[in-house]
Every structure is written in structure tokens, then in C-alpha cells.
Amino acid sequence: MALAGPGGLPINPEEQDNYEEIEKQFAVKVVEHMSTYWAILEKMPGSKLRLTKFDDDIHAHFNREFPDFDLKATINEDDMKSKEGKERWRNFINEYENKVEDFNFGTMLRASAATEYGEQETIFAVRMQFYAIEIARNRAGLNDWIYEKAQKAKSS
């Protein structure tokens, strides 16, 4: 699967040199994304949050393609990135190529809805995997604890 580079142009990571500055810029973007999402979840229950204008479609599509995905379980990254897992996700992700901006940008995803972001608690994913899983978690109310914890800390 190709990732998007500057200007959204596809790049093949296996054909690219390792540029330290690009890696730093990517890391900054990923941290900004994680921080922003977490801050939103602290201000609003995930069950009331919309991440895209396509949330309903993404959620229905995710449920059709991954009916056995256990939202409460910790994601097994090896299964997700196995040959079969990559193929299933690639087919899912590519449906959004002309619909969702930055659909295949890399990002970080919490392996479990029950944990905060942390070095051991996150996995590398592409934006559509993040959207699909986080929309489903939000709809199931699995991220509401973040808002509740933040409100409790605020009132203490």
C-alpha cells in the first residue's frame, strides 16, 4: 500500500530514502493528531462525536467488512498486518480514495479503547483504519470514559 507524500502524491516507502527531517515532520504531525483527538475526547463524549462527514457510511462499511472485530479487545497488530489482514484492510481503505482527504496517511491508533496513548499502547495505522475503529468505538460508547475522567479531574 502506498502512502501519501507531499501534496497527497502517492509514494512507495520501499523506494524512498530515509530523510531524518521528513521523519521528524511526520512525527510532529502524528503527535498533533493524537493530541488533538485526545483533547476533543476530553471535551465531548465520544458517543456524541463525528469524525468525518462520512461516519455513518464508514461505520456501516466497517461492520460489513469486519463483523467479528471485537472493539473491547486489544488489537492484535500481527493479525492486522498479516498478509490476509493487509489485503482486507487495503480493500476497505481504497474505497475512500476519492472521498476522504488523507485517507491513507499514517497515524497512531490506540490498541485498546481502555487505554490512553502511550508507547506500548499504540500501533501504526493509516487514517481510514483509525477512522473505522475509532468511529465504531465512539458509537459503542467505549471512549466516553475519557470525557468522564477529564470532567472528574476538572471538578476536583
Protein Blocks (a to p, Z undefined) as FASTA:
>chain_A
ZZddehhiacdfklpccdfklmmmmmmmmmmmmmmmmmmmmmpcfklpcfbfklmmmmmm
mmmmmmmbcfkbccdfklmmmmklmmmmmmmmmmmmmmmghklgccdddfbfkbccdfkl
pccddfklmmmmmmmmmmnopmmmmmmmmmmmmmZZ
